[in-house]
Amino acid sequence: MGHHRNGKPGINKMGMIDYTKSHEWMQQDGYIDKFVGLVSLKKESYVLDAGCGSGYVADKIRPQVKDLLQIDHDWTMLSQNNVARHTETLKADLLNLWMIKDGIFDAVFCRSVFHRLREPSKAYQEFKRLLKPGGTLVTTVAHLPDTTFKEEYKEMVDRKGFRLYKTPAEWKEFFLENNDVSIIEEGTIDFDIDLNNWGLLKEHENASDDFKKHFKLENGIIKCQHVFFVIKKD
Ligand SMILES: C[S@@+](CC[C@H](N)C(=O)[O-])C[C@H]1O[C@@H](n2cnc3c(N)ncnc32)[C@H](O)[C@@H]1O
């Protein structure tokens, strides 16, 4: 699929998000190690990687736990997922996981997915249903920088198929909405995005000075940040 059809480098002509240029940042060990290290896994743990993509997170989780299920709805991502050769893997929509029993996972990992969902509360409900009481959801999300260039930011990442633009405080509110969980840890994870791979280099070069300063564009690379939440089901 071309990357610039409809003038949108991250969306193909059918309106589907094209992740083929996203693999470089997803493979950065610093990010994965910090993310996976947010919860202590046990040899007897049952774990779900929701929106697993090509399995870069799952690859680190698998050797530490009893069983791992990966789920994603994108065939291109799954076709490059080597973990799928030796662990349960399902092609499904996270908004409806009817085929899985209630209360079976000790931990659900969900990296960089929520800001892309049409109905994030449905997926969140499903994750909580699938967790054992006391189980943990570990997630990271892209967030709206609380700055003057909000609209510029939205316009930029809209082209990569982002659907939700929440500040860290709004994300927190979203996760706490039904009073059935506690957030036991929250923070940020820094990583680099190489725009030569990811796209939007021209757009970043033409952005406002404030925008450029925020993302520290240098040699085609920007400094990005996701927020993380470690959420315990009551
Ligand atoms: C940015 S990638 C992250 C992949 C993986 N979590 C990682 O960190 O390496 C987002 C992933 O979420 C998946 N995804 C988005 N919406 C989904 C949905 N409704 N159901 C299943 N997977 C979904 C995409 O197909 C994609 O693989």
The ligand as an ORCA input file, in Angstrom:
! r2SCAN-3c Opt
* xyz 0 1
  C       1.055      1.301     17.508
  S       0.680     -0.388     17.286
  C       1.347     -1.097     18.795
  C       1.611     -2.577     18.673
  C       2.127     -3.268     19.953
  N       1.232     -3.043     21.077
  C       3.513     -2.765     20.305
  O       3.602     -1.948     21.207
  O       4.504     -3.188     19.668
  C      -1.063     -0.436     17.595
  C      -1.650     -1.822     17.376
  O      -3.003     -1.840     17.834
  C      -3.759     -2.631     16.944
  N      -5.181     -2.254     17.052
  C      -5.711     -1.015     16.907
  N      -7.042     -1.056     17.053
  C      -7.359     -2.352     17.306
  C      -8.600     -3.037     17.527
  N      -9.756     -2.383     17.544
  N      -8.561     -4.373     17.712
  C      -7.384     -5.051     17.686
  N      -6.182     -4.459     17.495
  C      -6.176     -3.132     17.290
  C      -3.170     -2.293     15.588
  O      -3.511     -3.247     14.615
  C      -1.685     -2.223     15.907
  O      -1.042     -3.459     15.721
*
